[in-house]
Amino acid sequence: MAGFLARRLASLVFVLWAMTVLVFAVVHLLPGSVAHMILGEYATSAAIAALEERLGLNDPLHLQYWRWFSGLLQGDFGVSLTMDRPAGPVILEALGRSAVLAAISIVLVALAGVALGIHSATHAGSASDRALTLGQYFFIAVPEFFWCILVILFFSVWLGWLPATGYTPLAEGGLLGWAKHLILPVATLVLGLIAHVSRLVRSSMLEALESRYVLAARAKGLPERLVLRRHALPNALMPAITVLAVDVGILIGGIVVVESVFAYPGLGRMLIYAIDNQDLPLMMGGMIVVTAVYALANLAADILYAVVNPRIRVGGAA
């Protein structure tokens, strides 16, 4: 296990380093001047020269990369060009708000998706299974921005139960005020993902229930609940863990849309702001953080394989 973790951590470090090279290359090797891109096409030569001097853009590319990369290693993401303040605290503050959305969403997706998938598999062919299957196809097919508009119209405009946009810190609005601003964004994020996970769990659970080891467990006279919990479920959860790790990436992409629609000040909305305002330090730092979150989610999935199903040997031969 220790060797496996060491290899996975080394792979994670390599992916993050490669992403820093890619982000830097995309920003600095595209045709045109970075300073000209930031200031716009009507900027004067003097203004462009001053910005290039300020950002160190006249230095060789390898020196520029090392200066930025060494700053990242020390937790220095640079200075936001539009806010004139360190980009690191801005990114971490936005990441904290997005982490709340993502954590609540992924827990709901895991719990509800697995439970609904197990119910469908153990009641295959029943009316509830057919209804769940129809709902799964529907929620998977409908894009997130449609749900954003629909829940705002229904719960905010027509019923007036929940705020349509914005965010209230827990210290200012209390638990109720804080939660009200999270309900609609979380609901929008989880609808499609719950359908996605439950559909996969149903499929893998049906396959597990038809396996020989489940047949042998039933032949021994074990109670059906014990057969499901000990024999079928650990094997059926393996694909679900993989998909949940992938769904973290989908969740990050969905957060960009959801935070923009609901005016939620998280990492996704911050990235949109950075791109719109050509705030390169903010944009580059945000992309590295997103990569790190996705890589850590995949590492967590690999570790969960051995936790959920101890028969898997991650450190060598069984």
C-alpha positions as CSV (number, residue, x, y, z in Angstrom):
1,M,0.0,0.0,0.0
2,A,2.8,2.4,0.8
3,G,4.5,1.8,-2.5
4,F,1.2,2.4,-4.3
5,L,0.6,5.6,-2.5
6,A,4.1,6.8,-3.3
7,R,3.6,6.0,-7.0
8,R,0.2,7.8,-7.0
9,L,1.6,10.8,-5.2
10,A,4.5,11.0,-7.7
11,S,2.0,10.8,-10.5
12,L,-0.1,13.6,-9.0
13,V,3.0,15.8,-8.6
14,F,3.9,15.2,-12.2
15,V,0.4,16.0,-13.4
16,L,0.4,19.3,-11.5
17,W,3.8,20.3,-12.8
18,A,2.8,19.4,-16.4
19,M,-0.3,21.6,-15.9
20,T,1.8,24.5,-14.8
21,V,3.9,24.2,-18.0
22,L,0.7,23.9,-20.1
23,V,-1.0,26.9,-18.5
24,F,2.1,29.0,-18.8
25,A,2.7,28.0,-22.4
26,V,-0.9,28.7,-23.4
27,V,-0.8,32.2,-21.9
28,H,2.7,33.2,-23.1
29,L,3.3,31.4,-26.3
30,L,0.1,32.4,-28.1
31,P,0.5,35.0,-30.9
32,G,0.7,38.6,-29.7
33,S,1.9,40.3,-26.6
34,V,0.5,39.4,-23.2
35,A,0.6,43.0,-22.2
36,H,-1.3,43.9,-25.4
37,M,-3.9,41.2,-24.6
38,I,-4.4,42.6,-21.1
39,L,-4.6,46.3,-22.0
40,G,-6.6,45.9,-25.2
41,E,-6.0,46.8,-28.9
42,Y,-6.1,50.6,-28.3
43,A,-3.4,50.7,-25.6
44,T,-0.4,53.0,-26.3
45,S,3.1,51.7,-26.8
46,A,4.2,53.4,-23.6
47,A,1.4,51.7,-21.6
48,I,2.3,48.3,-23.0
49,A,6.0,48.8,-22.4
50,A,5.3,49.9,-18.8
51,L,3.1,46.8,-18.1
52,E,5.7,44.5,-19.7
53,E,8.4,46.0,-17.4
54,R,6.1,45.6,-14.4
55,L,5.2,42.0,-15.1
56,G,8.8,41.1,-16.1
57,L,7.7,40.1,-19.6
58,N,10.9,41.3,-21.2
59,D,12.8,38.4,-19.4
60,P,13.5,35.1,-21.2
61,L,10.5,32.7,-21.0
62,H,12.4,30.2,-18.9
63,L,13.1,32.9,-16.3
64,Q,9.5,34.0,-16.4
65,Y,8.3,30.4,-15.8
66,W,10.7,29.8,-13.0
67,R,9.7,33.0,-11.3
68,W,6.0,32.1,-11.5
69,F,6.6,28.4,-10.6
70,S,8.8,29.1,-7.6
71,G,6.2,31.5,-6.4
72,L,3.5,28.8,-6.6
73,L,5.7,26.5,-4.6
74,Q,5.8,29.1,-1.9
75,G,2.1,29.8,-2.1
76,D,2.5,33.0,-4.0
77,F,0.0,33.1,-6.9
78,G,1.1,36.7,-7.9
79,V,-0.9,39.9,-7.7
80,S,-4.3,40.3,-9.2
81,L,-4.2,42.9,-12.0
82,T,-7.7,44.1,-11.5
83,M,-7.9,44.0,-7.7
84,D,-4.3,45.0,-7.0
85,R,-4.1,42.5,-4.2
86,P,-2.4,39.0,-3.8
87,A,-4.2,36.5,-5.9
88,G,-3.7,33.6,-3.5
89,P,-6.2,34.8,-0.8
90,V,-8.7,35.6,-3.5
91,I,-8.5,32.2,-5.0
92,L,-8.6,30.4,-1.6
93,E,-11.6,32.4,-0.5
94,A,-13.5,31.5,-3.7
95,L,-12.3,27.9,-3.4
96,G,-13.7,27.7,0.2
97,R,-17.2,28.8,-1.0
98,S,-17.1,26.4,-4.0
99,A,-15.9,23.6,-1.7
100,V,-19.0,24.0,0.4
101,L,-21.2,23.6,-2.7
102,A,-19.1,20.7,-4.0
103,A,-18.9,18.8,-0.7
104,I,-22.6,19.0,0.0
105,S,-23.3,18.0,-3.6
106,I,-21.0,15.0,-3.8
107,V,-22.3,13.7,-0.5
108,L,-25.9,13.9,-1.7
109,V,-24.9,12.4,-5.0
110,A,-23.1,9.5,-3.4
111,L,-25.8,8.7,-0.8
112,A,-28.9,9.2,-3.0
113,G,-27.3,7.7,-6.2
114,V,-26.1,4.5,-4.5
115,A,-29.4,4.1,-2.6
116,L,-31.6,4.6,-5.7
117,G,-29.3,2.3,-7.7
118,I,-29.6,-0.5,-5.2
119,H,-33.3,-0.1,-5.0
120,S,-33.7,-0.3,-8.8
121,A,-31.4,-3.4,-9.0
122,T,-33.2,-5.2,-6.2
123,H,-36.6,-4.3,-7.6
124,A,-35.7,-4.8,-11.3
125,G,-38.8,-4.8,-13.5
126,S,-41.1,-3.3,-10.9
127,A,-43.1,-0.1,-11.3
128,S,-40.6,1.9,-9.1
129,D,-37.7,0.6,-11.2
130,R,-39.3,1.7,-14.4
131,A,-40.2,5.1,-13.0
132,L,-36.6,5.6,-11.7
133,T,-35.2,4.5,-15.1
134,L,-37.4,7.0,-16.9
135,G,-36.4,9.8,-14.4
136,Q,-32.7,8.9,-14.8
137,Y,-32.8,9.2,-18.5
138,F,-34.6,12.5,-18.2
139,F,-32.3,14.1,-15.7
140,I,-29.2,12.9,-17.5
141,A,-30.4,14.4,-20.8
142,V,-31.4,17.9,-19.5
143,P,-28.5,20.3,-19.2
144,E,-27.7,22.2,-16.0
145,F,-28.5,25.7,-17.2
146,F,-32.1,24.6,-17.9
147,W,-32.5,23.5,-14.3
148,C,-30.9,26.8,-13.1
149,I,-33.6,28.8,-15.0
150,L,-36.4,26.4,-13.9
151,V,-35.7,26.4,-10.2
152,I,-35.2,30.2,-10.1
153,L,-38.6,30.7,-11.9
154,F,-40.4,28.1,-9.7
155,F,-38.9,28.6,-6.2
156,S,-37.9,32.3,-6.4
157,V,-40.2,34.1,-8.8
158,W,-43.4,32.2,-8.4
159,L,-43.3,30.8,-4.9
160,G,-40.9,33.3,-3.4
161,W,-39.5,30.7,-1.0
162,L,-35.7,31.0,-1.8
163,P,-33.4,33.8,-3.0
164,A,-32.6,33.7,-6.7
165,T,-29.0,34.8,-6.5
166,G,-26.3,35.9,-4.1
167,Y,-24.5,34.6,-1.0
168,T,-24.8,35.3,2.7
169,P,-21.9,34.3,5.0
170,L,-22.7,32.1,7.9
171,A,-21.5,34.8,10.4
172,E,-23.9,37.4,8.9
173,G,-27.0,35.6,7.9
174,G,-27.0,32.8,10.4
175,L,-27.6,29.1,9.5
176,L,-30.9,29.7,7.9
177,G,-29.8,32.7,5.7
178,W,-26.6,30.8,4.7
179,A,-28.5,27.6,3.8
180,K,-31.2,29.4,1.8
181,H,-28.6,30.6,-0.7
182,L,-27.2,27.1,-1.1
183,I,-30.4,25.1,-1.7
184,L,-31.0,26.1,-5.3
185,P,-27.3,25.8,-6.5
186,V,-26.9,22.4,-4.8
187,A,-30.2,21.1,-6.2
188,T,-29.2,22.1,-9.7
189,L,-25.8,20.5,-9.4
190,V,-27.0,17.1,-8.0
191,L,-30.0,16.4,-10.2
192,G,-28.1,15.1,-13.2
193,L,-25.3,13.5,-11.2
194,I,-27.6,11.5,-9.0
195,A,-29.3,10.1,-12.1
196,H,-25.9,9.3,-13.6
197,V,-24.6,7.5,-10.5
198,S,-27.8,5.6,-9.7
199,R,-28.0,4.3,-13.3
200,L,-24.4,3.0,-13.1
201,V,-25.0,1.4,-9.6
202,R,-28.1,-0.3,-10.9
203,S,-26.2,-1.8,-13.8
204,S,-23.2,-3.0,-11.7
205,M,-25.5,-4.3,-8.9
206,L,-27.5,-6.4,-11.3
207,E,-24.3,-7.9,-12.7
208,A,-23.1,-8.6,-9.1
209,L,-26.4,-10.2,-8.2
210,E,-26.1,-12.7,-11.1
211,S,-22.5,-13.6,-10.2
212,R,-21.4,-17.0,-8.9
213,Y,-20.2,-15.7,-5.5
214,V,-23.6,-14.3,-4.7
215,L,-25.2,-17.5,-5.8
216,A,-22.9,-19.4,-3.5
217,A,-23.7,-17.1,-0.6
218,R,-27.4,-17.6,-1.1
219,A,-26.8,-21.4,-1.3
220,K,-25.2,-21.2,2.1
221,G,-28.5,-19.9,3.5
222,L,-27.2,-16.4,4.3
223,P,-30.0,-13.7,4.8
224,E,-30.6,-11.6,1.6
225,R,-29.6,-8.4,3.4
226,L,-26.3,-9.9,4.4
227,V,-25.7,-11.2,0.9
228,L,-26.3,-7.7,-0.5
229,R,-24.2,-5.9,2.0
230,R,-21.2,-8.3,2.2
231,H,-21.0,-9.8,-1.3
232,A,-22.9,-7.8,-3.9
233,L,-22.5,-4.2,-2.7
234,P,-18.6,-4.0,-2.4
235,N,-18.2,-5.2,-5.9
236,A,-21.0,-3.1,-7.3
237,L,-19.5,0.0,-5.7
238,M,-16.2,-0.2,-7.6
239,P,-17.5,1.4,-10.8
240,A,-19.5,4.0,-8.8
241,I,-16.3,5.1,-7.0
242,T,-14.6,5.7,-10.3
243,V,-17.6,7.6,-11.6
244,L,-17.8,9.7,-8.5
245,A,-14.2,10.7,-9.0
246,V,-14.9,11.7,-12.6
247,D,-18.1,13.5,-11.4
248,V,-15.9,15.8,-9.3
249,G,-14.5,17.1,-12.6
250,I,-18.0,17.3,-14.0
251,L,-19.0,19.1,-10.8
252,I,-16.2,21.6,-11.2
253,G,-17.4,22.4,-14.7
254,G,-21.0,22.6,-13.5
255,I,-20.0,24.9,-10.7
256,V,-18.8,27.4,-13.3
257,V,-22.3,27.5,-14.9
258,V,-24.2,27.4,-11.6
259,E,-22.2,30.0,-9.9
260,S,-22.5,32.3,-12.9
261,V,-26.3,32.0,-13.0
262,F,-26.9,32.2,-9.3
263,A,-24.2,34.9,-8.8
264,Y,-22.5,32.7,-6.2
265,P,-19.0,34.1,-5.5
266,G,-17.1,30.8,-5.8
267,L,-14.1,29.6,-7.8
268,G,-16.1,29.1,-11.0
269,R,-17.4,32.7,-11.0
270,M,-14.0,33.9,-10.2
271,L,-12.5,32.2,-13.2
272,I,-15.1,33.8,-15.4
273,Y,-14.3,37.2,-13.9
274,A,-10.5,36.6,-14.5
275,I,-11.0,35.6,-18.1
276,D,-13.4,38.5,-18.8
277,N,-10.9,41.0,-17.3
278,Q,-7.7,39.4,-18.6
279,D,-6.5,39.0,-15.0
280,L,-3.8,36.4,-15.8
281,P,-2.4,35.8,-12.3
282,L,-5.9,35.1,-11.0
283,M,-6.8,32.9,-14.1
284,M,-3.6,30.9,-14.0
285,G,-3.7,30.3,-10.3
286,G,-7.4,29.3,-10.4
287,M,-6.7,26.7,-13.2
288,I,-3.9,25.2,-11.1
289,V,-6.2,24.9,-8.1
290,V,-8.9,23.2,-10.2
291,T,-6.3,20.7,-11.5
292,A,-5.2,20.0,-8.0
293,V,-8.7,19.3,-6.8
294,Y,-9.4,16.9,-9.6
295,A,-6.2,15.1,-9.2
296,L,-6.8,14.7,-5.4
297,A,-10.3,13.4,-6.1
298,N,-8.8,10.6,-8.3
299,L,-6.2,9.8,-5.7
300,A,-9.0,9.5,-3.1
301,A,-10.9,7.1,-5.4
302,D,-7.9,4.9,-5.8
303,I,-7.5,4.7,-2.0
304,L,-11.2,3.9,-1.6
305,Y,-10.9,0.9,-3.9
306,A,-8.9,-0.9,-1.2
307,V,-11.1,0.3,1.6
308,V,-14.4,-0.8,0.1
309,N,-13.1,-4.1,-1.3
310,P,-10.1,-5.4,0.7
311,R,-9.6,-8.2,-1.9
312,I,-8.1,-5.6,-4.2
313,R,-4.3,-5.5,-3.8
314,V,-2.8,-2.2,-4.7
315,G,0.7,-2.9,-3.5
316,G,1.5,-6.0,-5.4
317,A,0.3,-9.5,-6.3
318,A,-2.5,-11.0,-4.3
